């Protein structure tokens, strides 16, 4: 978050401090979401993948075995 000073440049703002029980619950929930998001593997947006690329799920061993009738 950025706050602008009178000259149009960024200025420091004090951090948000939870006060009420609801504030603390929302703060805890936000921190839980941040932790969960950090555990998710990054993905490649579809517009960054060349159109002739095979889907990666075709290379998973369990799917390859199932496709070959070895399940």
QUIDA-V420157 format. One record per residue. N is the residue number from 0. RES is the residue in one letter. PSI is psi as a letter, one per 30 degrees, with the letter a starting at -180 (none if undefined). OMEGA is omega in whole degrees, 0 to 359 (999 if undefined). Layout:
n=N res=RES psi=PSI omega=OMEGA
n=N res=RES psi=PSI omega=OMEGA
This chain:
n=0 res=X psi=k omega=180
n=1 res=X psi=k omega=172
n=2 res=X psi=k omega=181
n=3 res=X psi=k omega=175
n=4 res=X psi=l omega=181
n=5 res=X psi=f omega=180
n=6 res=X psi=g omega=178
n=7 res=X psi=g omega=179
n=8 res=X psi=l omega=180
n=9 res=X psi=k omega=176
n=10 res=X psi=l omega=180
n=11 res=X psi=k omega=174
n=12 res=X psi=k omega=180
n=13 res=X psi=k omega=178
n=14 res=X psi=l omega=178
n=15 res=X psi=k omega=179
n=16 res=X psi=j omega=177
n=17 res=X psi=k omega=182
n=18 res=X psi=e omega=184
n=19 res=X psi=l omega=175
n=20 res=X psi=e omega=179
n=21 res=X psi=e omega=177
n=22 res=X psi=e omega=180
n=23 res=X psi=e omega=178
n=24 res=X psi=e omega=179
n=25 res=X psi=e omega=178
n=26 res=X psi=e omega=178
n=27 res=X psi=e omega=180
n=28 res=X psi=e omega=179
n=29 res=X psi=e omega=179
n=30 res=X psi=e omega=175
n=31 res=X psi=e omega=179
n=32 res=X psi=e omega=177
n=33 res=X psi=e omega=179
n=34 res=X psi=e omega=179
n=35 res=X psi=e omega=181
n=36 res=X psi=e omega=180
n=37 res=X psi=f omega=181
n=38 res=X psi=f omega=182
n=39 res=X psi=k omega=178
n=40 res=X psi=k omega=178
n=41 res=X psi=l omega=180
n=42 res=X psi=l omega=178
n=43 res=X psi=k omega=178
n=44 res=X psi=k omega=184
n=45 res=X psi=f omega=180
n=46 res=X psi=f omega=178
n=47 res=X psi=f omega=181
n=48 res=X psi=k omega=178
n=49 res=X psi=k omega=185
n=50 res=X psi=f omega=181
n=51 res=X psi=g omega=180
n=52 res=X psi=k omega=176
n=53 res=X psi=k omega=175
n=54 res=X psi=k omega=184
n=55 res=X psi=f omega=181
n=56 res=X psi=f omega=177
n=57 res=X psi=f omega=183
n=58 res=X psi=g omega=179
n=59 res=X psi=k omega=184
n=60 res=X psi=e omega=183
n=61 res=X psi=e omega=178
n=62 res=X psi=e omega=178
n=63 res=X psi=e omega=179
n=64 res=X psi=e omega=181
n=65 res=X psi=e omega=181
n=66 res=X psi=e omega=180
n=67 res=X psi=g omega=179
n=68 res=X psi=g omega=182
n=69 res=X psi=h omega=181
n=70 res=X psi=none omega=999
